[in-house]
Amino acid sequence: MTKKNFHSVPWDGDWAVKKEGTEKPISVHRTQATAEDKTHKLAKQNETEAVYHNRHGQIKDKDSFGNDPHPPIDRKP
């Protein structure tokens, strides 16, 4: 069974942390940074991917914590 990724997404004026494939958020935060910190922590604990969305809901960044045999080259500064 595949592990589900965690996403930080805009949520009714706030920011939510959601597990991929679910409608209900795990947690809701007032700031994007707080939601991204929680997403990062959950993805790392569960060895999945953290997916960060911008305020329009588009993916802006990802961090992978799983066992990827062919990881991409990270070009972040």
PDB file of N, CA, C and O in Angstrom:
ATOM      1  N   MET A   1       0.839  -1.176   0.000  1.00  0.00           N
ATOM      2  CA  MET A   1       0.000   0.000   0.000  1.00  0.00           C
ATOM      3  C   MET A   1       0.888   1.245   0.000  1.00  0.00           C
ATOM      4  O   MET A   1       1.869   1.315   0.740  1.00  0.00           O
ATOM      5  N   THR A   2       0.546   2.198  -0.814  1.00  0.00           N
ATOM      6  CA  THR A   2       1.325   3.416  -0.943  1.00  0.00           C
ATOM      7  C   THR A   2       0.991   4.387   0.184  1.00  0.00           C
ATOM      8  O   THR A   2      -0.168   4.554   0.564  1.00  0.00           O
ATOM      9  N   LYS A   3       2.026   5.016   0.699  1.00  0.00           N
ATOM     10  CA  LYS A   3       1.811   6.028   1.731  1.00  0.00           C
ATOM     11  C   LYS A   3       1.294   7.301   1.087  1.00  0.00           C
ATOM     12  O   LYS A   3       1.658   7.627  -0.043  1.00  0.00           O
ATOM     13  N   LYS A   4       0.445   8.018   1.809  1.00  0.00           N
ATOM     14  CA  LYS A   4      -0.150   9.244   1.287  1.00  0.00           C
ATOM     15  C   LYS A   4       0.706  10.457   1.663  1.00  0.00           C
ATOM     16  O   LYS A   4       1.229  10.541   2.774  1.00  0.00           O
ATOM     17  N   ASN A   5       0.838  11.386   0.726  1.00  0.00           N
ATOM     18  CA  ASN A   5       1.600  12.606   0.949  1.00  0.00           C
ATOM     19  C   ASN A   5       0.797  13.607   1.776  1.00  0.00           C
ATOM     20  O   ASN A   5      -0.419  13.481   1.920  1.00  0.00           O
ATOM     21  N   PHE A   6       1.501  14.603   2.317  1.00  0.00           N
ATOM     22  CA  PHE A   6       0.868  15.667   3.091  1.00  0.00           C
ATOM     23  C   PHE A   6       0.988  16.979   2.333  1.00  0.00           C
ATOM     24  O   PHE A   6       2.021  17.265   1.728  1.00  0.00           O
ATOM     25  N   HIS A   7      -0.081  17.778   2.370  1.00  0.00           N
ATOM     26  CA  HIS A   7      -0.140  19.033   1.624  1.00  0.00           C
ATOM     27  C   HIS A   7      -0.469  20.192   2.564  1.00  0.00           C
ATOM     28  O   HIS A   7      -1.268  20.040   3.488  1.00  0.00           O
ATOM     29  N   SER A   8       0.150  21.351   2.325  1.00  0.00           N
ATOM     30  CA  SER A   8      -0.292  22.588   2.973  1.00  0.00           C
ATOM     31  C   SER A   8      -1.026  23.376   1.897  1.00  0.00           C
ATOM     32  O   SER A   8      -0.468  23.675   0.842  1.00  0.00           O
ATOM     33  N   VAL A   9      -2.294  23.712   2.177  1.00  0.00           N
ATOM     34  CA  VAL A   9      -3.170  24.325   1.175  1.00  0.00           C
ATOM     35  C   VAL A   9      -3.930  25.506   1.778  1.00  0.00           C
ATOM     36  O   VAL A   9      -4.160  25.552   2.987  1.00  0.00           O
ATOM     37  N   PRO A  10      -4.322  26.472   0.920  1.00  0.00           N
ATOM     38  CA  PRO A  10      -5.162  27.555   1.424  1.00  0.00           C
ATOM     39  C   PRO A  10      -6.517  26.987   1.843  1.00  0.00           C
ATOM     40  O   PRO A  10      -7.055  26.089   1.195  1.00  0.00           O
ATOM     41  N   TRP A  11      -7.062  27.531   2.945  1.00  0.00           N
ATOM     42  CA  TRP A  11      -8.299  26.966   3.486  1.00  0.00           C
ATOM     43  C   TRP A  11      -9.139  28.074   4.117  1.00  0.00           C
ATOM     44  O   TRP A  11      -8.907  28.451   5.265  1.00  0.00           O
ATOM     45  N   ASP A  12     -10.088  28.582   3.391  1.00  0.00           N
ATOM     46  CA  ASP A  12     -11.059  29.550   3.908  1.00  0.00           C
ATOM     47  C   ASP A  12     -10.395  30.726   4.630  1.00  0.00           C
ATOM     48  O   ASP A  12     -10.790  31.084   5.739  1.00  0.00           O
ATOM     49  N   GLY A  13      -9.391  31.320   3.996  1.00  0.00           N
ATOM     50  CA  GLY A  13      -8.688  32.463   4.581  1.00  0.00           C
ATOM     51  C   GLY A  13      -7.530  32.083   5.485  1.00  0.00           C
ATOM     52  O   GLY A  13      -6.746  32.947   5.878  1.00  0.00           O
ATOM     53  N   ASP A  14      -7.408  30.817   5.819  1.00  0.00           N
ATOM     54  CA  ASP A  14      -6.311  30.309   6.639  1.00  0.00           C
ATOM     55  C   ASP A  14      -5.510  29.313   5.794  1.00  0.00           C
ATOM     56  O   ASP A  14      -5.609  29.297   4.567  1.00  0.00           O
ATOM     57  N   TRP A  15      -4.724  28.493   6.471  1.00  0.00           N
ATOM     58  CA  TRP A  15      -3.933  27.449   5.808  1.00  0.00           C
ATOM     59  C   TRP A  15      -4.189  26.118   6.492  1.00  0.00           C
ATOM     60  O   TRP A  15      -4.226  26.042   7.720  1.00  0.00           O
ATOM     61  N   ALA A  16      -4.366  25.072   5.700  1.00  0.00           N
ATOM     62  CA  ALA A  16      -4.655  23.747   6.250  1.00  0.00           C
ATOM     63  C   ALA A  16      -3.564  22.759   5.872  1.00  0.00           C
ATOM     64  O   ALA A  16      -2.880  22.904   4.858  1.00  0.00           O
ATOM     65  N   VAL A  17      -3.428  21.754   6.719  1.00  0.00           N
ATOM     66  CA  VAL A  17      -2.568  20.604   6.437  1.00  0.00           C
ATOM     67  C   VAL A  17      -3.511  19.444   6.167  1.00  0.00           C
ATOM     68  O   VAL A  17      -4.343  19.093   7.003  1.00  0.00           O
ATOM     69  N   LYS A  18      -3.367  18.851   4.979  1.00  0.00           N
ATOM     70  CA  LYS A  18      -4.248  17.759   4.594  1.00  0.00           C
ATOM     71  C   LYS A  18      -3.433  16.555   4.147  1.00  0.00           C
ATOM     72  O   LYS A  18      -2.356  16.691   3.567  1.00  0.00           O
ATOM     73  N   LYS A  19      -3.970  15.382   4.428  1.00  0.00           N
ATOM     74  CA  LYS A  19      -3.389  14.150   3.914  1.00  0.00           C
ATOM     75  C   LYS A  19      -3.993  13.910   2.541  1.00  0.00           C
ATOM     76  O   LYS A  19      -5.200  14.063   2.356  1.00  0.00           O
ATOM     77  N   GLU A  20      -3.176  13.542   1.595  1.00  0.00           N
ATOM     78  CA  GLU A  20      -3.609  13.329   0.222  1.00  0.00           C
ATOM     79  C   GLU A  20      -4.807  12.383   0.163  1.00  0.00           C
ATOM     80  O   GLU A  20      -4.808  11.325   0.793  1.00  0.00           O
ATOM     81  N   GLY A  21      -5.829  12.778  -0.605  1.00  0.00           N
ATOM     82  CA  GLY A  21      -6.997  11.927  -0.784  1.00  0.00           C
ATOM     83  C   GLY A  21      -8.098  12.142   0.242  1.00  0.00           C
ATOM     84  O   GLY A  21      -9.114  11.447   0.202  1.00  0.00           O
ATOM     85  N   THR A  22      -7.921  13.097   1.169  1.00  0.00           N
ATOM     86  CA  THR A  22      -8.948  13.368   2.173  1.00  0.00           C
ATOM     87  C   THR A  22      -9.497  14.777   1.992  1.00  0.00           C
ATOM     88  O   THR A  22      -8.811  15.660   1.477  1.00  0.00           O
ATOM     89  N   GLU A  23     -10.717  14.974   2.412  1.00  0.00           N
ATOM     90  CA  GLU A  23     -11.340  16.293   2.344  1.00  0.00           C
ATOM     91  C   GLU A  23     -11.107  17.090   3.624  1.00  0.00           C
ATOM     92  O   GLU A  23     -10.865  18.296   3.577  1.00  0.00           O
ATOM     93  N   LYS A  24     -11.180  16.414   4.758  1.00  0.00           N
ATOM     94  CA  LYS A  24     -11.055  17.081   6.058  1.00  0.00           C
ATOM     95  C   LYS A  24      -9.584  17.336   6.392  1.00  0.00           C
ATOM     96  O   LYS A  24      -8.762  16.425   6.295  1.00  0.00           O
ATOM     97  N   PRO A  25      -9.246  18.570   6.783  1.00  0.00           N
ATOM     98  CA  PRO A  25      -7.846  18.849   7.123  1.00  0.00           C
ATOM     99  C   PRO A  25      -7.438  18.207   8.448  1.00  0.00           C
ATOM    100  O   PRO A  25      -8.267  17.980   9.329  1.00  0.00           O
ATOM    101  N   ILE A  26      -6.158  17.925   8.563  1.00  0.00           N
ATOM    102  CA  ILE A  26      -5.590  17.427   9.818  1.00  0.00           C
ATOM    103  C   ILE A  26      -5.544  18.559  10.829  1.00  0.00           C
ATOM    104  O   ILE A  26      -5.864  18.382  12.005  1.00  0.00           O
ATOM    105  N   SER A  27      -5.133  19.748  10.336  1.00  0.00           N
ATOM    106  CA  SER A  27      -5.068  20.928  11.191  1.00  0.00           C
ATOM    107  C   SER A  27      -5.214  22.178  10.332  1.00  0.00           C
ATOM    108  O   SER A  27      -4.947  22.156   9.131  1.00  0.00           O
ATOM    109  N   VAL A  28      -5.646  23.285  10.975  1.00  0.00           N
ATOM    110  CA  VAL A  28      -5.805  24.564  10.292  1.00  0.00           C
ATOM    111  C   VAL A  28      -4.962  25.592  11.039  1.00  0.00           C
ATOM    112  O   VAL A  28      -4.963  25.635  12.269  1.00  0.00           O
ATOM    113  N   HIS A  29      -4.240  26.423  10.276  1.00  0.00           N
ATOM    114  CA  HIS A  29      -3.307  27.393  10.856  1.00  0.00           C
ATOM    115  C   HIS A  29      -3.568  28.778  10.289  1.00  0.00           C
ATOM    116  O   HIS A  29      -4.064  28.912   9.171  1.00  0.00           O
ATOM    117  N   ARG A  30      -3.238  29.799  11.050  1.00  0.00           N
ATOM    118  CA  ARG A  30      -3.457  31.172  10.609  1.00  0.00           C
ATOM    119  C   ARG A  30      -2.407  31.627   9.599  1.00  0.00           C
ATOM    120  O   ARG A  30      -2.675  32.521   8.797  1.00  0.00           O
ATOM    121  N   THR A  31      -1.219  31.029   9.625  1.00  0.00           N
ATOM    122  CA  THR A  31      -0.168  31.445   8.693  1.00  0.00           C
ATOM    123  C   THR A  31       0.276  30.285   7.812  1.00  0.00           C
ATOM    124  O   THR A  31       0.189  29.117   8.193  1.00  0.00           O
ATOM    125  N   GLN A  32       0.752  30.640   6.628  1.00  0.00           N
ATOM    126  CA  GLN A  32       1.263  29.656   5.682  1.00  0.00           C
ATOM    127  C   GLN A  32       2.505  28.968   6.245  1.00  0.00           C
ATOM    128  O   GLN A  32       2.673  27.758   6.089  1.00  0.00           O
ATOM    129  N   ALA A  33       3.368  29.736   6.897  1.00  0.00           N
ATOM    130  CA  ALA A  33       4.610  29.174   7.443  1.00  0.00           C
ATOM    131  C   ALA A  33       4.330  28.099   8.485  1.00  0.00           C
ATOM    132  O   ALA A  33       5.000  27.066   8.505  1.00  0.00           O
ATOM    133  N   THR A  34       3.356  28.330   9.343  1.00  0.00           N
ATOM    134  CA  THR A  34       3.014  27.349  10.377  1.00  0.00           C
ATOM    135  C   THR A  34       2.471  26.069   9.751  1.00  0.00           C
ATOM    136  O   THR A  34       2.817  24.967  10.177  1.00  0.00           O
ATOM    137  N   ALA A  35       1.622  26.217   8.742  1.00  0.00           N
ATOM    138  CA  ALA A  35       1.077  25.047   8.054  1.00  0.00           C
ATOM    139  C   ALA A  35       2.188  24.270   7.348  1.00  0.00           C
ATOM    140  O   ALA A  35       2.198  23.039   7.368  1.00  0.00           O
ATOM    141  N   GLU A  36       3.116  24.983   6.729  1.00  0.00           N
ATOM    142  CA  GLU A  36       4.222  24.315   6.038  1.00  0.00           C
ATOM    143  C   GLU A  36       5.142  23.596   7.017  1.00  0.00           C
ATOM    144  O   GLU A  36       5.646  22.517   6.706  1.00  0.00           O
ATOM    145  N   ASP A  37       5.368  24.169   8.184  1.00  0.00           N
ATOM    146  CA  ASP A  37       6.181  23.493   9.211  1.00  0.00           C
ATOM    147  C   ASP A  37       5.526  22.181   9.637  1.00  0.00           C
ATOM    148  O   ASP A  37       6.201  21.160   9.768  1.00  0.00           O
ATOM    149  N   LYS A  38       4.211  22.209   9.851  1.00  0.00           N
ATOM    150  CA  LYS A  38       3.475  21.011  10.261  1.00  0.00           C
ATOM    151  C   LYS A  38       3.482  19.970   9.131  1.00  0.00           C
ATOM    152  O   LYS A  38       3.648  18.778   9.388  1.00  0.00           O
ATOM    153  N   THR A  39       3.303  20.415   7.895  1.00  0.00           N
ATOM    154  CA  THR A  39       3.338  19.512   6.737  1.00  0.00           C
ATOM    155  C   THR A  39       4.700  18.833   6.642  1.00  0.00           C
ATOM    156  O   THR A  39       4.786  17.623   6.437  1.00  0.00           O
ATOM    157  N   HIS A  40       5.763  19.621   6.794  1.00  0.00           N
ATOM    158  CA  HIS A  40       7.135  19.112   6.749  1.00  0.00           C
ATOM    159  C   HIS A  40       7.339  18.040   7.830  1.00  0.00           C
ATOM    160  O   HIS A  40       7.877  16.967   7.558  1.00  0.00           O
ATOM    161  N   LYS A  41       6.906  18.344   9.040  1.00  0.00           N
ATOM    162  CA  LYS A  41       7.082  17.425  10.172  1.00  0.00           C
ATOM    163  C   LYS A  41       6.342  16.106   9.934  1.00  0.00           C
ATOM    164  O   LYS A  41       6.905  15.033  10.150  1.00  0.00           O
ATOM    165  N   LEU A  42       5.085  16.181   9.491  1.00  0.00           N
ATOM    166  CA  LEU A  42       4.305  14.966   9.254  1.00  0.00           C
ATOM    167  C   LEU A  42       4.887  14.127   8.120  1.00  0.00           C
ATOM    168  O   LEU A  42       4.948  12.901   8.221  1.00  0.00           O
ATOM    169  N   ALA A  43       5.312  14.780   7.049  1.00  0.00           N
ATOM    170  CA  ALA A  43       5.893  14.045   5.925  1.00  0.00           C
ATOM    171  C   ALA A  43       7.189  13.350   6.340  1.00  0.00           C
ATOM    172  O   ALA A  43       7.447  12.213   5.945  1.00  0.00           O
ATOM    173  N   LYS A  44       7.986  14.034   7.129  1.00  0.00           N
ATOM    174  CA  LYS A  44       9.247  13.445   7.595  1.00  0.00           C
ATOM    175  C   LYS A  44       8.984  12.247   8.508  1.00  0.00           C
ATOM    176  O   LYS A  44       9.636  11.212   8.373  1.00  0.00           O
ATOM    177  N   GLN A  45       8.039  12.379   9.432  1.00  0.00           N
ATOM    178  CA  GLN A  45       7.700  11.286  10.353  1.00  0.00           C
ATOM    179  C   GLN A  45       7.168  10.066   9.609  1.00  0.00           C
ATOM    180  O   GLN A  45       7.448   8.929   9.990  1.00  0.00           O
ATOM    181  N   ASN A  46       6.401  10.304   8.548  1.00  0.00           N
ATOM    182  CA  ASN A  46       5.761   9.216   7.812  1.00  0.00           C
ATOM    183  C   ASN A  46       6.535   8.779   6.569  1.00  0.00           C
ATOM    184  O   ASN A  46       6.089   7.903   5.827  1.00  0.00           O
ATOM    185  N   GLU A  47       7.709   9.402   6.346  1.00  0.00           N
ATOM    186  CA  GLU A  47       8.563   9.099   5.206  1.00  0.00           C
ATOM    187  C   GLU A  47       7.796   9.194   3.888  1.00  0.00           C
ATOM    188  O   GLU A  47       7.822   8.277   3.066  1.00  0.00           O
ATOM    189  N   THR A  48       7.105  10.339   3.707  1.00  0.00           N
ATOM    190  CA  THR A  48       6.359  10.605   2.485  1.00  0.00           C
ATOM    191  C   THR A  48       6.832  11.928   1.894  1.00  0.00           C
ATOM    192  O   THR A  48       7.942  12.376   2.183  1.00  0.00           O
ATOM    193  N   GLU A  49       6.012  12.544   1.081  1.00  0.00           N
ATOM    194  CA  GLU A  49       6.364  13.807   0.458  1.00  0.00           C
ATOM    195  C   GLU A  49       5.532  14.947   1.045  1.00  0.00           C
ATOM    196  O   GLU A  49       4.332  14.796   1.275  1.00  0.00           O
ATOM    197  N   ALA A  50       6.177  16.081   1.283  1.00  0.00           N
ATOM    198  CA  ALA A  50       5.495  17.300   1.708  1.00  0.00           C
ATOM    199  C   ALA A  50       5.282  18.144   0.453  1.00  0.00           C
ATOM    200  O   ALA A  50       6.224  18.421  -0.289  1.00  0.00           O
ATOM    201  N   VAL A  51       4.037  18.544   0.227  1.00  0.00           N
ATOM    202  CA  VAL A  51       3.691  19.334  -0.956  1.00  0.00           C
ATOM    203  C   VAL A  51       3.151  20.676  -0.478  1.00  0.00           C
ATOM    204  O   VAL A  51       2.175  20.731   0.269  1.00  0.00           O
ATOM    205  N   TYR A  52       3.794  21.758  -0.914  1.00  0.00           N
ATOM    206  CA  TYR A  52       3.432  23.104  -0.475  1.00  0.00           C
ATOM    207  C   TYR A  52       2.739  23.842  -1.614  1.00  0.00           C
ATOM    208  O   TYR A  52       3.276  23.928  -2.718  1.00  0.00           O
ATOM    209  N   HIS A  53       1.550  24.372  -1.348  1.00  0.00           N
ATOM    210  CA  HIS A  53       0.768  25.090  -2.346  1.00  0.00           C
ATOM    211  C   HIS A  53       0.834  26.592  -2.092  1.00  0.00           C
ATOM    212  O   HIS A  53       1.043  27.029  -0.960  1.00  0.00           O
ATOM    213  N   ASN A  54       0.653  27.388  -3.163  1.00  0.00           N
ATOM    214  CA  ASN A  54       0.590  28.838  -2.986  1.00  0.00           C
ATOM    215  C   ASN A  54      -0.852  29.242  -2.683  1.00  0.00           C
ATOM    216  O   ASN A  54      -1.725  28.381  -2.567  1.00  0.00           O
ATOM    217  N   ARG A  55      -1.105  30.532  -2.554  1.00  0.00           N
ATOM    218  CA  ARG A  55      -2.440  30.987  -2.158  1.00  0.00           C
ATOM    219  C   ARG A  55      -3.494  30.741  -3.231  1.00  0.00           C
ATOM    220  O   ARG A  55      -4.688  30.864  -2.959  1.00  0.00           O
ATOM    221  N   HIS A  56      -3.066  30.392  -4.457  1.00  0.00           N
ATOM    222  CA  HIS A  56      -3.996  30.056  -5.531  1.00  0.00           C
ATOM    223  C   HIS A  56      -4.224  28.548  -5.626  1.00  0.00           C
ATOM    224  O   HIS A  56      -4.960  28.087  -6.499  1.00  0.00           O
ATOM    225  N   GLY A  57      -3.601  27.782  -4.740  1.00  0.00           N
ATOM    226  CA  GLY A  57      -3.765  26.332  -4.726  1.00  0.00           C
ATOM    227  C   GLY A  57      -2.806  25.580  -5.627  1.00  0.00           C
ATOM    228  O   GLY A  57      -2.854  24.352  -5.690  1.00  0.00           O
ATOM    229  N   GLN A  58      -1.931  26.298  -6.328  1.00  0.00           N
ATOM    230  CA  GLN A  58      -0.965  25.649  -7.213  1.00  0.00           C
ATOM    231  C   GLN A  58       0.238  25.167  -6.404  1.00  0.00           C
ATOM    232  O   GLN A  58       0.625  25.802  -5.423  1.00  0.00           O
ATOM    233  N   ILE A  59       0.823  24.053  -6.812  1.00  0.00           N
ATOM    234  CA  ILE A  59       2.004  23.524  -6.129  1.00  0.00           C
ATOM    235  C   ILE A  59       3.169  24.470  -6.368  1.00  0.00           C
ATOM    236  O   ILE A  59       3.481  24.820  -7.507  1.00  0.00           O
ATOM    237  N   LYS A  60       3.814  24.884  -5.266  1.00  0.00           N
ATOM    238  CA  LYS A  60       4.966  25.780  -5.387  1.00  0.00           C
ATOM    239  C   LYS A  60       6.271  25.078  -5.046  1.00  0.00           C
ATOM    240  O   LYS A  60       7.339  25.505  -5.484  1.00  0.00           O
ATOM    241  N   ASP A  61       6.193  23.995  -4.261  1.00  0.00           N
ATOM    242  CA  ASP A  61       7.420  23.303  -3.856  1.00  0.00           C
ATOM    243  C   ASP A  61       7.062  21.943  -3.271  1.00  0.00           C
ATOM    244  O   ASP A  61       5.922  21.701  -2.875  1.00  0.00           O
ATOM    245  N   LYS A  62       8.060  21.055  -3.222  1.00  0.00           N
ATOM    246  CA  LYS A  62       7.894  19.722  -2.637  1.00  0.00           C
ATOM    247  C   LYS A  62       9.178  19.339  -1.908  1.00  0.00           C
ATOM    248  O   LYS A  62      10.272  19.754  -2.292  1.00  0.00           O
ATOM    249  N   ASP A  63       9.031  18.553  -0.867  1.00  0.00           N
ATOM    250  CA  ASP A  63      10.165  17.940  -0.181  1.00  0.00           C
ATOM    251  C   ASP A  63       9.847  16.460  -0.021  1.00  0.00           C
ATOM    252  O   ASP A  63       8.756  16.105   0.425  1.00  0.00           O
ATOM    253  N   SER A  64      10.786  15.598  -0.380  1.00  0.00           N
ATOM    254  CA  SER A  64      10.578  14.159  -0.300  1.00  0.00           C
ATOM    255  C   SER A  64      11.383  13.572   0.853  1.00  0.00           C
ATOM    256  O   SER A  64      12.570  13.856   1.010  1.00  0.00           O
ATOM    257  N   PHE A  65      10.711  12.745   1.657  1.00  0.00           N
ATOM    258  CA  PHE A  65      11.367  12.112   2.800  1.00  0.00           C
ATOM    259  C   PHE A  65      11.291  10.595   2.705  1.00  0.00           C
ATOM    260  O   PHE A  65      11.653   9.898   3.653  1.00  0.00           O
ATOM    261  N   GLY A  66      10.827  10.079   1.578  1.00  0.00           N
ATOM    262  CA  GLY A  66      10.725   8.642   1.394  1.00  0.00           C
ATOM    263  C   GLY A  66      12.022   8.056   0.888  1.00  0.00           C
ATOM    264  O   GLY A  66      13.014   8.764   0.716  1.00  0.00           O
ATOM    265  N   ASN A  67      12.006   6.767   0.652  1.00  0.00           N
ATOM    266  CA  ASN A  67      13.168   6.062   0.149  1.00  0.00           C
ATOM    267  C   ASN A  67      13.082   6.019  -1.374  1.00  0.00           C
ATOM    268  O   ASN A  67      12.579   5.050  -1.943  1.00  0.00           O
ATOM    269  N   ASP A  68      13.568   7.057  -2.028  1.00  0.00           N
ATOM    270  CA  ASP A  68      13.524   7.166  -3.482  1.00  0.00           C
ATOM    271  C   ASP A  68      14.846   6.663  -4.067  1.00  0.00           C
ATOM    272  O   ASP A  68      15.891   7.265  -3.821  1.00  0.00           O
ATOM    273  N   PRO A  69      14.820   5.573  -4.835  1.00  0.00           N
ATOM    274  CA  PRO A  69      16.074   5.045  -5.391  1.00  0.00           C
ATOM    275  C   PRO A  69      16.687   5.953  -6.458  1.00  0.00           C
ATOM    276  O   PRO A  69      17.871   5.826  -6.768  1.00  0.00           O
ATOM    277  N   HIS A  70      15.899   6.858  -7.017  1.00  0.00           N
ATOM    278  CA  HIS A  70      16.383   7.780  -8.049  1.00  0.00           C
ATOM    279  C   HIS A  70      15.931   9.201  -7.711  1.00  0.00           C
ATOM    280  O   HIS A  70      15.098   9.763  -8.421  1.00  0.00           O
ATOM    281  N   PRO A  71      16.460   9.785  -6.648  1.00  0.00           N
ATOM    282  CA  PRO A  71      15.992  11.106  -6.240  1.00  0.00           C
ATOM    283  C   PRO A  71      16.377  12.185  -7.256  1.00  0.00           C
ATOM    284  O   PRO A  71      17.431  12.105  -7.887  1.00  0.00           O
ATOM    285  N   PRO A  72      15.513  13.193  -7.406  1.00  0.00           N
ATOM    286  CA  PRO A  72      15.843  14.293  -8.316  1.00  0.00           C
ATOM    287  C   PRO A  72      16.951  15.154  -7.718  1.00  0.00           C
ATOM    288  O   PRO A  72      17.179  15.151  -6.508  1.00  0.00           O
ATOM    289  N   ILE A  73      17.620  15.876  -8.578  1.00  0.00           N
ATOM    290  CA  ILE A  73      18.651  16.801  -8.105  1.00  0.00           C
ATOM    291  C   ILE A  73      17.945  18.054  -7.622  1.00  0.00           C
ATOM    292  O   ILE A  73      17.227  18.696  -8.389  1.00  0.00           O
ATOM    293  N   ASP A  74      18.139  18.408  -6.366  1.00  0.00           N
ATOM    294  CA  ASP A  74      17.484  19.556  -5.767  1.00  0.00           C
ATOM    295  C   ASP A  74      18.230  20.821  -6.174  1.00  0.00           C
ATOM    296  O   ASP A  74      19.419  20.962  -5.887  1.00  0.00           O
ATOM    297  N   ARG A  75      17.548  21.727  -6.832  1.00  0.00           N
ATOM    298  CA  ARG A  75      18.175  22.943  -7.304  1.00  0.00           C
ATOM    299  C   ARG A  75      17.832  24.152  -6.451  1.00  0.00           C
ATOM    300  O   ARG A  75      18.069  25.288  -6.863  1.00  0.00           O
ATOM    301  N   LYS A  76      17.276  23.924  -5.267  1.00  0.00           N
ATOM    302  CA  LYS A  76      16.950  25.032  -4.364  1.00  0.00           C
ATOM    303  C   LYS A  76      18.217  25.673  -3.818  1.00  0.00           C
ATOM    304  O   LYS A  76      19.203  24.987  -3.548  1.00  0.00           O
ATOM    305  N   PRO A  77      18.185  26.996  -3.657  1.00  0.00           N
ATOM    306  CA  PRO A  77      19.364  27.672  -3.103  1.00  0.00           C
ATOM    307  C   PRO A  77      19.585  27.327  -1.647  1.00  0.00           C
ATOM    308  O   PRO A  77      20.536  27.814  -1.034  1.00  0.00           O
TER     309      PRO A  77
END
